[in-house]
């Protein structure tokens, strides 16, 4: 890869859901089918495909990703029903025995710590070693979930040991207040996980589900927004932001992104935007068309 490889670590239910949506987006962009093969094998590869995908000896592509959750149901769903499940290597998908129940301590000090010591540390280390030139790590997780908070904190600590000089970024989701199922959830994100993000991440992009709800209801005119609608918006934003890095445009890298977006270490929390946002046109009305800049 021109700028080096990027490892994506997906943690907790929100991280796993985001990884599914993002992987599908990246595969469509790259022409990779659900079984991990290229839909156009003869098309030239400029080397940037290996930034986020690893080619096997059989010509299939696997995502450079680690996916983990203490809740086995989430991982089993990924393994059994997800369209692009073939792109996730079995050894890189890790499940616990029971959910953390929105409890930071369970994921950080007890169940999560045991799973981390038994499986996760080894897989993180081997994934890093499989990269010829690692440029950085992206972490997808929820700020307020038990696993997304507690296990993410453990992972960030270990990443600081294994790849201290590499760029570590976090894409964090903040749950809607109306859907918080436990009062401890807000402490998981703001009080506990926030300390680790501040200490170990180079930059953090936080997505607020409350804002996504307003956008889908008021701008996109979706009467009953679902998490699938939120994830669709998030993956468009994330894929757009990371496109220069994934395609190594003019040698762009995560380190260069950090240099451009973070003026000093303390100001690392980024606010994202996406435009234009228009509702889907009804069947009896013409679709809204936006001209290219070159045509205006």
C-alpha positions, 0 to 999 in steps of 0.5 A: 500500500502506498501510505501503509495499511490501516487496521479497523477495530470494531467494538461492541454492538454499535461498532459491529453494526457500523463495521457491517455498513462500512464494509459494504460501502467499501466493497461497493467502491472497490468492486468486491463481491460478497464472497471476497472476490473482485467483480472485475479481476482484470481491472488494474490495482494501484496498490491502495486496495491493500490499505484496508483489505488483505489478499489471500493465496486463493485470490480472496480479500479479507478486511483488515479488521478485528471485531469483538463484542461480549454479547455472543448474539451480535457476533453470531449474527455477523457470522451467520446472516451478514452478506459480507461475512466472508470478508471477516476472518474467523480468528478476527471475530471474537465473542464473549459469553454474556453482554456487559449490560451497559456496565463499564466495569464489567467490560473493563475489569471483569468479563471484558478483561478476561476475554481481552487477556485470553484472545484479544491481545494476541489477535491485536498483536498478530494483526499488527504484525501482518501489516508490512507498513502500518500507518494507523488504527481506526476504532469504531465503538459506542461511547455509552455502551458497556462493551463499547466503553469498557472494552474500548478503553482496554484496547486503546491502552494496549494499542498505546503499547503495541504501536505507540508511534502510529496514528490512532483515531476513534469514531464514536457514537453517542446514543440518543437520550430517549433510548438510554436504557440505564442511567450509567450509560452517560457516565460510561461515555462522558466520565469514563471512556472520555478519559481514555480517548483524551489520553490515547487517541490522536483524533476523535469524531463523535456522532450524536444519534439525537442529531441523526434522528432529527436529520432523518425525521426533519430533513430526509422525511423518514417517519420512523427512523431506524438504526439502519438509517443512522448507519447509512448516514454515518458510513457516507460521512466516514467513507468520505472523510477517509477516502483520501487516506484509503486511496492514498490521494497525493500520498495522503495518510492518517498522520497527514490527516491528523496534522491537517485537522488537529491544531494542537493535541488537546483540540482533537474532537472533530465535528462532521457534516454531510451535504446535501441532504434531501429526501428521496423523491416520490415515484411521481416526482422527478429526482433532485439532480445536482450538477457537477462543479464543472457544469455549473 
